[in-house]
């Protein structure tokens, strides 16, 4: 059972808690989680960062 401040990442399965300091890529991943994939709050920092990096590299190709 998870405590109130710990969650399990929906992508990698790791346990995580929210942090106040975020990288640029993590902020991009959070925006995508809220506006694009609707899974905000369900991903750990590493998965948000990876999503942000990949989106910055490849998402523009989808709209071309």
Residue frames as qw, qx, qy, qz and C-alpha x, y, z in Angstrom:
[[0.000, 0.889, 0.458, 0.000, 0.00, 0.00, 0.00],
 [0.427, 0.428, -0.010, 0.797, 1.33, 3.44, -0.94],
 [0.225, -0.509, -0.424, 0.715, 1.58, 6.31, 1.49],
 [0.248, 0.860, 0.368, -0.253, -0.23, 9.56, 0.67],
 [0.063, 0.867, -0.289, -0.401, 2.87, 11.24, -0.79],
 [0.241, -0.337, 0.833, 0.368, 4.21, 8.21, -2.74],
 [0.776, 0.425, 0.080, -0.460, 2.82, 6.94, -6.03],
 [0.664, -0.082, 0.665, 0.332, 3.76, 4.28, -8.56],
 [0.153, 0.480, -0.425, -0.752, 4.70, 5.40, -12.06],
 [0.798, 0.367, 0.301, -0.372, 2.28, 4.14, -14.71],
 [0.643, 0.658, -0.370, -0.128, 5.09, 3.67, -17.25],
 [0.415, 0.494, -0.728, 0.231, 8.07, 2.20, -15.39],
 [0.780, -0.386, -0.487, -0.075, 6.46, 1.01, -12.14],
 [0.450, 0.127, -0.484, 0.739, 8.91, 2.85, -9.88],
 [0.328, -0.767, -0.499, 0.234, 7.71, 4.45, -6.65],
 [0.335, 0.319, 0.021, 0.886, 7.96, 8.25, -6.63],
 [0.133, -0.764, -0.470, 0.422, 6.88, 11.41, -4.87],
 [0.348, 0.866, 0.192, 0.302, 6.52, 14.86, -6.40],
 [0.580, -0.218, -0.081, 0.781, 9.46, 17.24, -6.28],
 [0.065, 0.890, 0.216, -0.397, 9.44, 21.02, -6.28],
 [0.027, -0.684, 0.481, 0.549, 12.52, 21.55, -8.49],
 [0.812, 0.373, 0.449, 0.004, 12.04, 20.36, -12.04],
 [0.384, -0.225, 0.520, 0.729, 14.20, 20.35, -15.14],
 [0.347, 0.378, -0.250, -0.821, 13.09, 21.93, -18.41],
 [0.348, 0.067, -0.855, -0.379, 12.44, 18.48, -19.89],
 [0.085, -0.301, -0.885, 0.345, 10.40, 17.43, -16.86],
 [0.240, 0.453, 0.267, -0.816, 8.28, 20.58, -17.17],
 [0.400, 0.274, -0.544, -0.684, 7.70, 19.78, -20.85],
 [0.267, -0.079, -0.959, -0.058, 6.74, 16.22, -19.89],
 [0.072, 0.378, 0.693, -0.610, 4.28, 17.55, -17.32],
 [0.361, 0.396, -0.080, -0.840, 2.66, 19.81, -19.91],
 [0.419, 0.154, -0.765, -0.465, 2.30, 16.86, -22.27],
 [0.137, -0.179, -0.939, 0.259, 0.91, 14.71, -19.46],
 [0.201, 0.437, 0.482, -0.732, -1.77, 17.31, -18.75],
 [0.415, 0.550, -0.057, -0.723, -2.67, 18.44, -22.25],
 [0.441, 0.408, -0.667, -0.441, -1.80, 15.58, -24.60],
 [0.436, 0.049, -0.898, -0.026, -1.93, 12.21, -22.83],
 [0.598, -0.520, -0.055, -0.607, -4.14, 13.08, -19.81],
 [0.849, -0.216, -0.443, 0.190, -1.99, 11.11, -17.34],
 [0.051, 0.699, -0.321, 0.637, -0.85, 14.01, -15.18],
 [0.526, -0.561, 0.437, -0.466, 0.38, 12.97, -11.75],
 [0.978, -0.042, 0.142, -0.146, 0.87, 9.34, -12.79],
 [0.817, 0.437, -0.190, 0.324, 4.49, 9.50, -14.00],
 [0.684, -0.546, -0.023, 0.484, 7.79, 9.72, -12.15],
 [0.042, -0.868, 0.212, 0.447, 10.35, 12.46, -12.83],
 [0.345, -0.317, 0.743, 0.478, 12.49, 10.22, -15.05],
 [0.373, 0.436, 0.783, 0.240, 9.58, 9.23, -17.29],
 [0.160, 0.919, 0.270, -0.237, 8.37, 12.85, -17.50],
 [0.178, -0.731, 0.425, 0.503, 11.87, 13.94, -18.48],
 [0.376, -0.043, 0.821, 0.427, 12.16, 11.22, -21.10],
 [0.326, 0.689, 0.646, 0.041, 8.75, 12.11, -22.51],
 [0.042, 0.930, 0.029, -0.364, 9.72, 15.79, -22.67],
 [0.266, -0.532, 0.612, 0.521, 13.03, 15.03, -24.42],
 [0.373, 0.189, 0.842, 0.340, 11.47, 12.70, -26.96],
 [0.260, 0.813, 0.509, -0.108, 8.61, 15.09, -27.67],
 [0.028, -0.863, 0.184, 0.470, 11.03, 17.96, -28.27],
 [0.251, -0.370, 0.745, 0.495, 12.96, 15.78, -30.71],
 [0.113, 0.110, 0.907, 0.389, 10.13, 14.00, -32.53],
 [0.231, 0.587, 0.682, -0.371, 6.65, 15.38, -31.85],
 [0.214, 0.641, -0.136, -0.724, 7.01, 18.18, -34.39],
 [0.026, 0.191, -0.846, -0.498, 7.41, 15.51, -37.10],
 [0.175, 0.405, 0.887, -0.137, 3.93, 14.27, -36.35],
 [0.222, 0.769, 0.351, -0.485, 2.43, 17.63, -37.28],
 [0.052, -0.494, 0.497, 0.711, 4.41, 18.03, -40.52]]
